[in-house]
C-alpha cells in the first residue's frame, strides 16, 4: 500500500491550491478528482481576480483586504494569466448605492490596497461619458472608474496544478473516491479509476470537494461533524456581441444585487445569479429564470435588440446556512476540523481570488498535526505559467465549450 502524508479529495482550485502549497512545504501529496481537474465550480466563476467591492457593504473587511493583496500577488506571479482591467460603475437617480456611498466604498477599497496604483479610482466627467459605449445614460448622475483584474479561471487552476506536479504532487483525474477508514496512524483510502480499485494510506485527508464536501464526509468513518450549508447556484451567459475592454458593475433594479457585464474572448459575458438549491443535481445547468433575470438587467442598461446567447453555464458555491439572503452571507472559506479527528480537514466555500490564502491556512494546520518538513519552494516566489499551445487551445474552448 502506497503511503502519503496528505490525500486531497477534490481537484478544483481549492484542492489544487492546497496541493501546491503542501507540496512546496515538503509533504508527499495525493490529489484525487472525480472528473476533469477544475471542471466544475472552478471554471464557472465570473473570471475575476478582485477584492470584492460589494463585500464592504456587509462588513467583510478582512476578506476584501486578503483578496486585494492576493490580487497583487497573482498579478505578479501570473502576469500572462491575470491582467488588470478597468471597472465602471454608473449611478442613476434611483440607484440604491448613491455617489457618496460609492465614494466612501472606493476610498476604503483604495486604503485596503495600501494605496497601490490599482487602488486608485476616479469620477468620469459627463463630457467623457462616451467611454460607456452604448450604456443607457438617461437619469445617469455619476460614473466611477476603478481597477480590478480578470483571468481564465480554468486555465489558472491548471497552471497551479502544473506547478504542484513540478513540486512532486501525484494527481489523478477521473478518480472516484469510495471511502476512508480511520486507522491508528492515519487513514486507509479507497478510490477507483476505470473500475480498478486502489487503496492507499494517508496520514491526513483534506476534503476539498466543493458542493459535494458533505457527501465525501458521509463516506468517511467514523462519523464526523459537518458544517450546515446551502448550495447557491450562479449562472452566466455569453452574448454574441463584442464587448469593450472594460467591466461594468451594474445594479439589479429588482433585488439591488450587483452583476457584471464584461469582455470575454471578444464576446460579452454577464453574471451572476444567486439561487438557493433544495438539492444538488448530477448535472448543474442554468435555469430559464436565471437566464431571463440576466437578460432583463442587461436590456435595462443596454436598450435595443438583444444579441444572441451563444453559451450559458452554471456553477454551485457553498455558503453557510443562514436565514439572510445569499447575497449578504460571508464569503470567506470555512476550514472545518472536527477536534475528535483533527487529521481530517474540510473546506467549505471560498473565493477564486483567495485560494492561496486558504491553502496557506490549511498547510499551517497540517504542520501542527504532522510537524514541519524541509521546504522545497516558496509559493510566493513561484511563477505560474503555461505553454502557448495550451493557452490557444483553451481560448478556443472558452466560448464554445
C-alpha positions, 0 to 999 in steps of 0.5 A: 500500500502506497503511503502519503502524508496528505490525500486531497479529495477534490481537484478544483482550485481549492484542492489544487491550491492546497496541493501546491502549497503542501507540496512546496512545504515538503509533504508527499501529496495525493490529489484525487478528482472525480472528473476533469481537474477544475471542471466544475465550480472552478471554471464557472466563476465570473473570471475575476481576480478582485477584492470584492467591492460589494463585500464592504457593504456587509462588513467583510473587511478582512476578506476584501483586504486578503483578496486585494493583496492576493490580487497583487500577488497573482498579478505578479506571479501570473502576469500572462494569466491575470491582467488588470482591467478597468471597472465602471460603475454608473449611478442613476437617480434611483440607484440604491448605492448613491455617489457618496456611498460609492465614494466612501466604498472606493476610498476604503477599497483604495486604503485596503490596497495600501494605496497601490496604483490599482487602488486608485479610482476616479469620477468620469466627467459627463463630457467623457461619458462616451467611454460607456459605449452604448450604456443607457445614460438617461437619469445617469448622475455619476460614473466611477472608474476603478481597477480590478483584474480578470483571468481564465479561471480554468486555465489558472487552476491548471497552471497551479496544478502544473506547478504542484506536479513540478513540486512532486504532487501525484494527481489523478483525474477521473478518480472516484473516491469510495471511502476512508477508514480511520486507522491508528496512524492515519487513514486507509483510502479507497478510490477507483479509476476505470473500475480498478480499485486502489487503496492507499494510506494517508496520514491526513485527508483534506476534503476539498470537494466543493458542493459535494464536501458533505457527501465525501464526509458521509463516506468517511468513518467514523462519523464526523461533524459537518458544517450546515450549508446551502448550495447557491447556484450562479449562472452566466451567459455569453452574448454574441456581441463584442464587448469593450475592454472594460467591466461594468458593475451594474445594479439589479433594479429588482433585488439591488444585487450587483452583476457584471457585464464584461469582455470575454474572448471578444464576446460579452459575458454577464453574471451572476445569479444567486439561487438557493438549491433544495438539492444538488443535481448530477448535472448543474445547468442554468435555469430559464429564470436565471437566464431571463433575470440576466437578460432583463438587467442587461436590456435595462442598461443596454436598450435595443435588440438583444444579441444572441446567447451563444453559451450559458453555464452554471456553477454551485458555491457553498455558503453557510446556512443562514436565514439572510439572503445569499447575497449578504452571507460571508464569503470567506472559506470555512476550514472545518476540523472536527477536534475528535479527528483533527487529521481530517480537514474540510473546506467549505466555500471560498473565493477564486481570488483567495485560494492561496490564502486558504491553502496557506491556512490549511498547510499551517494546520497540517504542520501542527498535526504532522510537524514541519518538513524541509521546504522545497519552494516558496509559493510566493516566489513561484511563477505560474505559467503555461505553454502557448499551445495550451493557452490557444487551445483553451481560448478556443474552448472558452466560448464554445465549450 
